[in-house]
């Protein structure tokens, strides 16, 4: 039988040679589109033999090259049945609607359908192309949901294989941070250094550099580094001029340069930059472009004390902004409906995939049974005596194993008793420090407010006394709970997320520091002891911020994704030198590190003196 198999191998190789060559051409086409090399992508598309697929690939190149700056109509075609061809159809039509009717839900619908189909067929190259297409919808700020954008970003990161994947991940992550409601973008130097290392994989004139320089310019502008920012925008402009499909970056860069010149009171150059921007209006979204031109012109004339002209431009921009808000609201409503339908479709695909897997396994089992039936029958007769002998030996081994297991259980029981006593002592110490310590720190804040408010009378004194009295009662109750060694409370009853939110609300009520809680993926409860440990860690970090950071804002970002719990605690305080942190009788940062190490997690400190700090914790959920 094995000789027949080897005889058939050349036949199968010859039969599928043409099919594999066509697949290689198609994959190379996708890579060129992914890397914005549209001339090479056109060459690859023309080499595809399948006429239907060739036409759709050429459509995709044409749509992405003109990027809405040249209007044309696509020919009506029948929706393909083959998976790869259908996905290209969906992506090309999605980009067409994105560039021609950007506030229509149609582009998101088509990209979502392509994503589900690519995921079903396990085609990673098409999957990454659809993920970037969906992220382009968020990039154009048509949809505002940061949590959903983060989900697709993580999907792209999980499927990354080539440098271009990492480029798209870092670029869209920056734009996600820029859309955040918090004032401080706070991208650490390590992140930007990693992004720079990724860009070293590309030629210095590669189209990727246009968006890279433009994004760096915005970050430097936010950091008040005017000269460095201006250099980055000029580099972005120089590269964008070489590529027709980068008109939107030319527009954006000139707008930001205008704002930089205005802030330096160079109004003539500021207006000149707006004139340059007007030559590169995004034809696919002219309403948004005209809004930016009018609002920045109103700023210039206001600074020049030409209030009448400033008012005229401001009035026009307000009308355009109202129209933009209306279109955004319609898109968001339609998107919610699409999200529900997509979830239902993914569920159907999952069920279908399970059924197909069962049928495939059944077919493979049947073929193997027929092929190997005769061999098994022969071997069964020969091995019957050997099996009886092995059974006798196995029985003896089982007896010996049982004796060994009993001894191991005795040793384990003794070790557990000793370990339990040690853990109990450690838990009490940590409870006193973490649980009671945070309440006392908050209580201290309230007493400071009472001192300040005594003379200024900005807040109702009775309310402050009531809050302070409530905290004293809470401290008393926590001492009682610790004494009775109970873990009941908010965490046990309502879960980790609710406990964190209540803690943040309680501390924020003192009006000394505002704490924001951002969550993603915590729809289900974690194991009780893990929830308690994570809460104690976050509680300790917030206590440290209150005591030492002199911060006015802090955030707790907690997310559960792909069996990994991620916690980021940030503040805008004084910062500290992480290398000089010393152990304080086992309690503090070093204690947190020990607990996280026990959970097989990682603990990272990113802090700069005078610029706040970020604590990043990753814990695997087993």
C-alpha positions as CSV (number, residue, x, y, z in Angstrom):
1,X,0.0,0.0,0.0
2,X,2.8,2.4,0.8
3,X,4.3,1.9,-2.6
4,X,1.0,3.0,-4.3
5,X,1.2,6.2,-2.1
6,X,4.7,7.0,-3.4
7,X,3.6,6.4,-7.0
8,X,0.7,8.8,-6.7
9,X,2.8,11.7,-5.2
10,X,4.2,12.9,-8.6
11,X,0.7,12.8,-10.1
12,X,-0.7,15.1,-7.4
13,X,2.2,17.5,-7.6
14,X,1.8,17.8,-11.3
15,X,-2.0,18.3,-11.0
16,X,-1.8,21.1,-8.4
17,X,1.3,22.9,-9.8
18,X,-0.7,25.4,-11.8
19,X,-3.1,26.1,-8.9
20,X,-0.2,26.8,-6.5
21,X,1.5,29.2,-9.0
22,X,-1.8,31.2,-9.3
23,X,-2.0,31.2,-5.5
24,X,1.5,32.6,-5.2
25,X,0.8,35.4,-7.7
26,X,-2.4,36.3,-5.8
27,X,-0.5,36.3,-2.4
28,X,2.3,38.5,-3.9
29,X,-0.4,40.9,-5.1
30,X,-1.9,41.2,-1.6
31,X,1.5,41.9,-0.1
32,X,2.2,44.7,-2.6
33,X,-1.2,46.3,-1.9
34,X,-0.6,45.9,1.9
35,X,2.8,47.8,1.4
36,X,1.1,50.6,-0.8
37,X,3.2,49.5,-3.8
38,X,0.4,50.0,-6.3
39,X,2.5,49.8,-9.5
40,X,3.9,46.4,-8.6
41,X,0.4,45.4,-7.4
42,X,-1.0,46.2,-10.9
43,X,1.7,44.0,-12.5
44,X,0.8,41.1,-10.3
45,X,-2.9,41.6,-10.9
46,X,-2.4,41.5,-14.7
47,X,-0.6,38.1,-14.3
48,X,-3.7,36.4,-12.6
49,X,-5.4,34.0,-15.0
50,X,-8.8,33.9,-13.3
51,X,-10.5,36.7,-15.2
52,X,-13.1,37.5,-12.4
53,X,-10.4,37.7,-9.7
54,X,-8.1,39.8,-12.0
55,X,-10.8,42.4,-12.6
56,X,-11.6,42.7,-8.8
57,X,-7.9,43.0,-8.0
58,X,-7.4,45.8,-10.5
59,X,-10.5,47.5,-9.1
60,X,-8.9,47.4,-5.6
61,X,-5.7,48.9,-6.8
62,X,-7.5,51.7,-8.7
63,X,-9.7,52.6,-5.7
64,X,-6.9,52.7,-3.2
65,X,-4.6,54.6,-5.5
66,X,-7.1,57.5,-6.1
67,X,-8.3,57.3,-2.5
68,X,-11.4,59.3,-3.3
69,X,-9.6,62.1,-5.1
70,X,-10.9,61.1,-8.4
71,X,-14.5,60.1,-8.9
72,X,-15.4,57.0,-11.1
73,X,-18.1,54.4,-11.2
74,X,-17.5,50.7,-10.7
75,X,-19.1,48.2,-13.0
76,X,-21.8,46.1,-11.5
77,X,-20.6,42.5,-11.1
78,X,-22.2,39.4,-9.6
79,X,-21.1,38.7,-6.1
80,X,-18.5,35.9,-6.4
81,X,-19.0,32.5,-4.7
82,X,-15.3,31.6,-4.3
83,X,-14.0,32.6,-0.9
84,X,-10.8,34.5,-1.8
85,X,-12.5,36.2,-4.8
86,X,-15.5,37.2,-2.6
87,X,-13.2,38.7,0.1
88,X,-11.4,40.9,-2.6
89,X,-14.9,41.9,-3.9
90,X,-16.0,43.0,-0.3
91,X,-12.7,44.8,0.4
92,X,-12.6,46.7,-2.9
93,X,-16.3,47.8,-2.6
94,X,-15.8,48.7,1.1
95,X,-13.0,51.1,0.2
96,X,-15.1,52.5,-2.7
97,X,-17.9,53.4,-0.2
98,X,-15.3,54.6,2.4
99,X,-13.9,57.1,-0.1
100,X,-17.2,58.2,-1.9
101,X,-19.7,58.1,1.0
102,X,-17.6,58.0,4.2
103,X,-20.4,58.5,6.7
104,X,-22.4,55.6,5.2
105,X,-22.4,52.3,7.2
106,X,-21.9,50.4,3.9
107,X,-18.1,50.4,4.1
108,X,-18.0,49.0,7.7
109,X,-20.6,46.3,6.7
110,X,-18.5,45.1,3.8
111,X,-15.2,45.1,5.7
112,X,-16.9,43.2,8.6
113,X,-18.2,40.6,6.3
114,X,-14.8,40.2,4.7
115,X,-13.2,39.9,8.1
116,X,-15.6,37.1,9.2
117,X,-15.1,35.2,6.0
118,X,-11.3,35.5,6.1
119,X,-11.3,34.3,9.7
120,X,-13.5,31.4,8.8
121,X,-11.2,30.3,6.0
122,X,-8.1,30.9,8.2
123,X,-6.4,33.0,5.5
124,X,-4.1,35.1,7.6
125,X,-3.0,37.4,4.7
126,X,-6.5,38.3,3.8
127,X,-7.4,38.5,7.5
128,X,-4.7,41.1,8.1
129,X,-5.8,43.1,5.0
130,X,-9.4,43.2,6.3
131,X,-8.3,44.2,9.8
132,X,-6.3,47.2,8.4
133,X,-9.4,48.1,6.3
134,X,-11.6,48.1,9.4
135,X,-9.0,50.2,11.3
136,X,-9.0,52.7,8.3
137,X,-12.6,53.3,9.2
138,X,-11.6,54.3,12.7
139,X,-8.6,56.2,11.4
140,X,-10.9,58.5,9.4
141,X,-12.8,59.1,12.7
142,X,-16.1,57.9,11.3
143,X,-16.6,55.7,14.3
144,X,-15.5,56.7,17.8
145,X,-15.5,53.5,19.9
146,X,-12.0,53.1,21.3
147,X,-12.7,49.7,22.9
148,X,-13.8,48.2,19.5
149,X,-10.8,49.8,17.8
150,X,-8.6,48.2,20.5
151,X,-10.1,44.8,19.8
152,X,-9.2,45.0,16.1
153,X,-5.7,46.3,17.0
154,X,-5.1,43.3,19.2
155,X,-6.4,41.0,16.5
156,X,-3.8,42.5,14.1
157,X,-1.0,42.2,16.6
158,X,-1.9,38.6,17.3
159,X,-1.7,37.8,13.5
160,X,1.4,39.9,12.7
161,X,4.0,38.2,10.5
162,X,5.9,40.9,8.6
163,X,7.2,44.5,9.4
164,X,4.2,46.1,7.6
165,X,1.9,44.4,10.2
166,X,3.8,46.1,13.0
167,X,3.8,49.5,11.1
168,X,0.0,49.4,10.9
169,X,-0.3,48.3,14.6
170,X,1.9,51.1,15.9
171,X,0.4,53.8,13.6
172,X,-3.2,53.0,14.5
173,X,-2.3,52.7,18.2
174,X,-1.0,56.3,18.1
175,X,-4.2,57.5,16.5
176,X,-6.2,55.6,19.0
177,X,-4.3,57.4,21.8
178,X,-4.8,60.8,20.1
179,X,-8.6,60.2,20.0
180,X,-8.6,59.5,23.8
181,X,-10.5,62.0,26.0
182,X,-7.6,62.4,28.4
183,X,-5.3,65.4,27.8
184,X,-2.0,63.5,28.2
185,X,-1.3,61.1,25.3
186,X,1.7,59.8,27.4
187,X,3.4,57.5,24.8
188,X,6.6,56.4,26.5
189,X,10.0,56.7,24.8
190,X,10.3,52.9,24.6
191,X,7.1,52.8,22.4
192,X,8.5,55.4,20.0
193,X,11.9,53.8,19.9
194,X,10.3,50.5,18.9
195,X,8.3,52.2,16.2
196,X,11.4,53.8,14.8
197,X,13.1,50.4,14.8
198,X,10.2,49.0,12.8
199,X,10.5,51.9,10.2
200,X,14.2,51.0,9.6
201,X,12.9,48.0,7.7
202,X,11.6,50.3,4.9
203,X,13.4,52.6,2.4
204,X,13.5,56.2,3.5
205,X,11.2,57.2,0.6
206,X,8.6,54.5,1.4
207,X,5.0,55.9,1.5
208,X,4.8,54.6,5.1
209,X,7.1,57.4,6.2
210,X,4.6,60.1,5.3
211,X,2.0,59.0,8.0
212,X,4.9,58.1,10.4
213,X,6.4,61.7,10.2
214,X,3.0,63.3,10.4
215,X,2.0,61.3,13.5
216,X,5.4,62.2,15.2
217,X,4.8,65.8,14.3
218,X,1.4,65.8,16.1
219,X,3.0,64.1,19.2
220,X,5.9,66.7,19.3
221,X,3.4,69.5,18.8
222,X,1.4,68.3,21.9
223,X,4.7,68.2,23.8
224,X,5.3,71.9,22.8
225,X,8.4,71.0,20.8
226,X,7.7,73.4,18.0
227,X,10.8,73.2,15.9
228,X,11.1,69.4,16.0
229,X,7.3,69.2,15.1
230,X,7.7,71.6,12.2
231,X,10.6,69.4,10.8
232,X,8.5,66.3,11.0
233,X,5.5,67.9,9.2
234,X,7.8,69.1,6.4
235,X,9.3,65.6,6.0
236,X,5.7,64.3,5.7
237,X,4.9,66.9,3.1
238,X,8.0,66.1,1.0
239,X,7.1,62.3,0.8
240,X,3.4,62.9,0.3
241,X,4.0,65.0,-2.7
242,X,5.4,62.0,-4.5
243,X,2.3,59.9,-4.0
244,X,-1.1,60.8,-5.3
245,X,-3.0,58.7,-2.7
246,X,-1.4,60.7,0.2
247,X,-3.3,63.9,-0.4
248,X,-5.0,63.6,3.0
249,X,-1.6,63.7,4.8
250,X,-0.6,66.8,2.8
251,X,-3.8,68.5,4.0
252,X,-3.3,67.5,7.6
253,X,0.4,68.5,7.7
254,X,-0.3,72.0,6.3
255,X,-3.1,72.5,8.8
256,X,-0.8,71.6,11.7
257,X,2.0,73.8,10.4
258,X,-0.5,76.7,10.1
259,X,-1.4,76.2,13.8
260,X,2.3,76.1,14.8
261,X,3.0,79.4,13.0
262,X,-0.1,81.0,14.5
263,X,1.0,80.2,18.0
264,X,4.3,81.9,17.2
265,X,2.3,85.0,16.0
266,X,3.5,84.5,12.4
267,X,0.1,85.1,11.0
268,X,1.2,85.6,7.4
269,X,2.9,82.2,7.2
270,X,0.0,80.6,9.1
271,X,-2.5,81.8,6.4
272,X,-0.1,80.7,3.7
273,X,-0.1,77.2,5.1
274,X,-3.9,77.2,5.2
275,X,-3.9,78.2,1.5
276,X,-1.6,75.2,0.8
277,X,-4.0,73.0,2.7
278,X,-6.9,74.2,0.7
279,X,-5.2,72.9,-2.5
280,X,-5.3,69.4,-1.0
281,X,-8.8,69.2,0.3
282,X,-10.0,65.6,0.8
283,X,-12.6,65.3,-1.9
284,X,-14.0,62.1,-0.3
285,X,-14.8,64.2,2.9
286,X,-14.8,67.8,1.8
287,X,-17.2,68.8,4.6
288,X,-14.6,67.8,7.3
289,X,-11.8,69.5,5.4
290,X,-13.7,72.8,5.0
291,X,-14.6,72.7,8.7
292,X,-10.9,72.6,9.6
293,X,-10.0,75.4,7.2
294,X,-12.7,77.7,8.6
295,X,-12.1,77.0,12.3
296,X,-8.4,77.7,12.0
297,X,-9.0,80.8,9.9
298,X,-11.3,82.1,12.7
299,X,-8.4,81.5,15.2
300,X,-6.0,83.5,13.1
301,X,-8.3,86.5,12.7
302,X,-9.3,86.4,16.4
303,X,-5.6,86.6,17.4
304,X,-5.2,89.5,15.0
305,X,-8.2,91.2,16.7
306,X,-10.2,91.2,13.5
307,X,-13.2,89.9,15.3
308,X,-15.8,90.4,12.6
309,X,-14.0,88.1,10.1
310,X,-13.2,85.7,13.0
311,X,-16.9,85.5,13.8
312,X,-17.8,84.9,10.1
313,X,-15.4,81.9,9.8
314,X,-16.5,80.6,13.3
315,X,-20.1,80.7,12.3
316,X,-19.5,78.8,9.0
317,X,-17.4,76.2,10.9
318,X,-20.2,75.7,13.5
319,X,-22.7,75.0,10.7
320,X,-20.3,72.4,9.2
321,X,-19.6,70.9,12.6
322,X,-23.3,70.4,13.2
323,X,-23.6,68.6,9.9
324,X,-20.7,66.4,10.7
325,X,-22.2,65.5,14.1
326,X,-25.5,64.6,12.5
327,X,-23.7,62.3,10.0
328,X,-21.7,60.7,12.8
329,X,-24.8,60.0,14.8
330,X,-26.5,58.3,11.9
331,X,-23.4,56.1,11.3
332,X,-23.2,55.1,15.0
333,X,-26.8,54.0,15.1
334,X,-26.4,51.9,11.9
335,X,-23.2,50.4,13.2
336,X,-24.9,49.1,16.4
337,X,-27.4,47.2,14.2
338,X,-24.5,45.9,12.1
339,X,-22.6,44.8,15.2
340,X,-25.5,42.6,16.3
341,X,-25.9,41.0,12.9
342,X,-22.1,40.3,12.6
343,X,-22.1,38.6,16.1
344,X,-25.0,36.4,15.0
345,X,-23.2,35.5,11.7
346,X,-20.0,34.6,13.6
347,X,-22.0,32.3,15.8
348,X,-23.5,30.5,12.8
349,X,-20.0,30.2,11.3
350,X,-18.7,28.7,14.5
351,X,-21.5,26.1,14.6
352,X,-20.9,25.3,10.9
353,X,-17.2,24.9,11.4
354,X,-17.8,22.5,14.3
355,X,-20.1,20.4,12.1
356,X,-17.6,20.4,9.2
357,X,-14.9,19.3,11.6
358,X,-17.0,16.4,12.9
359,X,-17.8,15.3,9.3
360,X,-14.2,15.6,8.2
361,X,-13.0,13.5,11.2
362,X,-15.7,10.9,10.5
363,X,-14.5,10.7,6.8
364,X,-10.9,10.4,7.8
365,X,-11.7,7.8,10.4
366,X,-13.7,5.7,7.8
367,X,-10.8,5.8,5.3
368,X,-8.3,4.8,7.9
369,X,-10.5,2.0,9.1
370,X,-10.8,0.5,5.6
371,X,-7.1,0.9,4.8
372,X,-5.8,-0.4,8.1
373,X,-8.5,-2.9,8.9
374,X,-6.6,-5.9,7.6
375,X,-3.4,-4.9,9.2
376,X,-5.1,-4.4,12.6
377,X,-6.7,-7.8,12.4
378,X,-3.3,-9.5,11.9
379,X,-1.6,-7.5,14.6
380,X,-4.4,-8.2,17.0
381,X,-3.8,-11.9,16.8
382,X,0.0,-11.5,17.3
383,X,-0.3,-9.1,20.2
384,X,-3.0,-10.9,22.3
385,X,-0.4,-12.9,24.3
386,X,1.8,-9.8,24.7
387,X,-1.2,-7.8,26.1
388,X,-2.0,-10.4,28.7
389,X,1.6,-10.2,29.9
390,X,1.6,-6.4,29.9
391,X,-1.7,-6.4,31.9
392,X,-0.1,-8.4,34.6
393,X,2.9,-6.1,34.7
394,X,0.6,-3.0,34.7
395,X,-1.3,-4.4,37.7
396,X,1.9,-4.7,39.7
397,X,2.9,-1.2,38.7
398,X,-0.5,0.2,39.7
399,X,-0.1,-1.4,43.2
400,X,3.3,0.2,43.6
401,X,2.0,3.5,42.3
402,X,-0.9,3.6,44.8
403,X,1.6,3.1,47.7
404,X,3.8,5.9,46.4
405,X,0.7,8.2,46.0
406,X,-0.4,7.6,49.6
407,X,3.1,8.6,50.9
408,X,3.1,11.7,48.6
409,X,-0.4,12.8,49.9
410,X,0.9,12.6,53.5
411,X,3.8,14.8,52.7
412,X,1.6,17.2,50.7
413,X,-0.8,17.5,53.6
414,X,2.0,18.4,56.0
415,X,3.4,21.0,53.6
416,X,0.0,22.5,53.0
417,X,-0.5,23.0,56.8
418,X,2.8,24.8,57.1
419,X,2.2,26.8,54.0
420,X,-1.3,27.7,55.1
421,X,-0.1,29.1,58.4
422,X,2.6,31.2,56.6
423,X,0.1,32.5,54.1
424,X,-2.4,33.4,56.8
425,X,0.2,35.5,58.6
426,X,1.2,37.2,55.4
427,X,-2.4,37.9,54.4
428,X,-3.1,39.6,57.7
429,X,0.0,41.8,57.2
430,X,-1.0,42.7,53.7
431,X,-4.7,43.4,54.6
432,X,-3.6,45.8,57.3
433,X,-1.3,47.6,54.9
434,X,-3.3,47.4,51.6
435,X,-6.9,47.5,52.8
436,X,-6.8,49.7,55.9
437,X,-3.8,51.7,54.7
438,X,-5.8,53.1,51.6
439,X,-8.7,54.1,53.8
440,X,-6.4,56.0,56.2
441,X,-4.7,57.7,53.3
442,X,-8.1,58.9,52.0
443,X,-9.0,59.9,55.5
444,X,-5.8,62.0,55.6
445,X,-6.9,63.8,52.4
446,X,-10.3,64.6,54.0
447,X,-8.6,66.1,57.1
448,X,-6.4,68.2,54.8
449,X,-9.5,69.5,53.0
450,X,-11.1,70.3,56.4
451,X,-8.1,72.5,57.3
452,X,-8.1,74.3,53.9
453,X,-11.9,74.7,53.8
454,X,-12.0,76.1,57.4
455,X,-10.9,79.5,56.1
456,X,-12.0,79.4,52.4
457,X,-15.5,77.9,52.9
458,X,-15.6,76.6,49.3
459,X,-17.4,73.3,50.3
460,X,-20.1,72.7,52.8
461,X,-18.2,72.0,56.1
462,X,-21.0,69.6,57.4
463,X,-20.7,67.5,54.3
464,X,-16.9,67.2,54.7
465,X,-17.4,66.2,58.4
466,X,-19.9,63.6,57.3
467,X,-17.6,62.1,54.7
468,X,-14.7,62.1,57.2
469,X,-16.9,60.4,59.8
470,X,-18.0,57.8,57.3
471,X,-14.3,57.0,56.5
472,X,-13.6,56.6,60.2
473,X,-16.5,54.2,60.5
474,X,-15.2,52.3,57.5
475,X,-11.7,52.0,59.0
476,X,-13.3,50.6,62.1
477,X,-15.3,48.0,60.1
478,X,-12.2,47.0,58.1
479,X,-10.3,46.3,61.3
480,X,-13.2,44.1,62.5
481,X,-13.3,42.3,59.2
482,X,-9.5,41.7,59.3
483,X,-9.8,40.4,62.9
484,X,-12.4,37.9,61.8
485,X,-10.4,36.9,58.7
486,X,-13.3,37.2,56.3
487,X,-13.0,38.0,52.6
488,X,-16.6,38.9,52.2
489,X,-17.5,42.4,50.8
490,X,-17.8,44.1,47.5
491,X,-15.3,41.8,45.7
492,X,-17.0,38.6,46.9
493,X,-20.5,39.9,46.2
494,X,-20.2,42.1,43.1
495,X,-16.7,41.4,41.6
496,X,-13.4,43.0,40.9
497,X,-14.6,45.8,38.5
498,X,-17.3,47.1,40.8
499,X,-14.9,47.1,43.7
500,X,-12.3,49.2,41.7
501,X,-15.0,51.6,40.5
502,X,-16.3,52.1,44.1
503,X,-12.8,52.7,45.4
504,X,-12.1,55.3,42.6
505,X,-15.4,57.1,43.2
506,X,-14.8,57.2,47.0
507,X,-11.3,58.6,46.6
508,X,-12.3,61.1,43.9
509,X,-15.0,62.5,46.2
510,X,-12.3,64.1,48.4
511,X,-11.7,66.5,45.5
512,X,-7.9,66.2,45.8
513,X,-7.4,63.7,42.9
514,X,-9.7,62.4,40.1
515,X,-9.4,58.7,39.3
516,X,-10.8,57.4,36.0
517,X,-11.6,53.6,35.5
518,X,-11.5,52.2,31.9
519,X,-12.4,48.6,31.5
520,X,-12.7,46.1,28.6
521,X,-13.6,42.4,28.4
522,X,-14.5,42.0,32.2
523,X,-18.0,40.6,31.4
524,X,-17.5,37.5,33.6
525,X,-16.1,37.1,37.1
526,X,-12.6,35.8,37.7
527,X,-11.6,33.3,40.4
528,X,-12.3,34.8,43.8
529,X,-8.7,34.7,45.2
530,X,-7.3,36.2,42.0
531,X,-9.9,39.1,42.1
532,X,-8.9,39.8,45.8
533,X,-5.2,39.8,44.9
534,X,-5.6,42.1,41.9
535,X,-7.8,44.5,43.9
536,X,-5.2,44.6,46.7
537,X,-2.4,45.4,44.2
538,X,-4.4,48.2,42.5
539,X,-5.4,49.5,45.9
540,X,-1.7,49.6,47.0
541,X,-0.7,51.5,43.8
542,X,-3.5,54.1,44.2
543,X,-2.4,54.5,47.9
544,X,1.2,55.2,46.7
545,X,-0.1,57.8,44.2
546,X,-2.1,59.6,47.0
547,X,0.9,59.5,49.4
548,X,3.8,60.3,47.2
549,X,2.9,61.5,43.6
550,X,1.1,64.8,44.3
551,X,-1.1,63.9,41.3
552,X,-4.4,65.6,40.3
553,X,-5.4,62.9,37.8
554,X,-5.0,59.1,37.7
555,X,-6.4,56.3,35.6
556,X,-6.9,52.6,36.1
557,X,-7.1,50.7,32.7
558,X,-8.1,47.1,33.2
559,X,-8.8,44.7,30.4
560,X,-9.2,41.0,29.9
561,X,-8.3,39.7,26.4
562,X,-7.2,36.3,25.1
563,X,-6.7,34.8,28.6
564,X,-4.5,37.7,29.7
565,X,-5.4,40.3,32.4
566,X,-3.8,43.6,31.7
567,X,-3.7,46.4,34.3
568,X,-2.3,49.9,33.6
569,X,-2.2,52.5,36.4
570,X,-1.1,56.0,35.3
571,X,-0.9,59.4,37.0
572,X,0.3,62.9,36.2
573,X,2.3,63.4,39.4
574,X,5.9,64.0,40.1
575,X,7.2,60.6,39.0
576,X,10.1,58.7,40.6
577,X,13.3,56.8,39.9
578,X,12.2,53.1,39.8
579,X,15.8,51.9,40.2
580,X,16.1,53.6,43.6
581,X,13.0,52.0,45.2
582,X,13.9,50.0,48.3
583,X,12.0,47.4,50.2
584,X,10.1,48.6,53.3
585,X,9.7,45.5,55.5
586,X,8.3,43.6,52.5
587,X,5.4,46.1,51.9
588,X,5.1,48.4,48.8
589,X,6.4,48.0,45.2
590,X,8.5,45.0,46.1
591,X,5.6,43.3,47.8
592,X,3.5,43.9,44.6
593,X,6.3,42.4,42.5
594,X,6.4,39.3,44.7
595,X,2.6,38.8,44.4
596,X,2.6,39.2,40.6
597,X,5.6,36.8,40.3
598,X,3.6,34.3,42.3
599,X,0.8,34.7,39.7
600,X,3.4,34.1,36.9
601,X,2.8,37.6,35.6
602,X,4.9,40.6,34.6
603,X,5.4,44.0,36.3
604,X,6.8,47.1,34.4
605,X,7.4,50.6,35.8
606,X,7.7,53.5,33.3
607,X,8.3,56.8,35.2
608,X,10.0,60.1,34.5
609,X,10.7,62.7,37.1
610,X,8.2,65.5,36.7
611,X,6.1,63.7,34.1
612,X,4.1,61.1,36.1
613,X,4.4,57.4,36.0
614,X,2.8,54.3,34.4
615,X,2.6,50.8,36.0
616,X,1.9,48.0,33.6
617,X,0.8,44.5,34.9
618,X,0.1,41.4,32.8
619,X,-1.3,38.3,34.5
620,X,-2.1,35.1,32.5
621,X,-5.5,33.6,33.3
622,X,-5.1,29.9,33.4
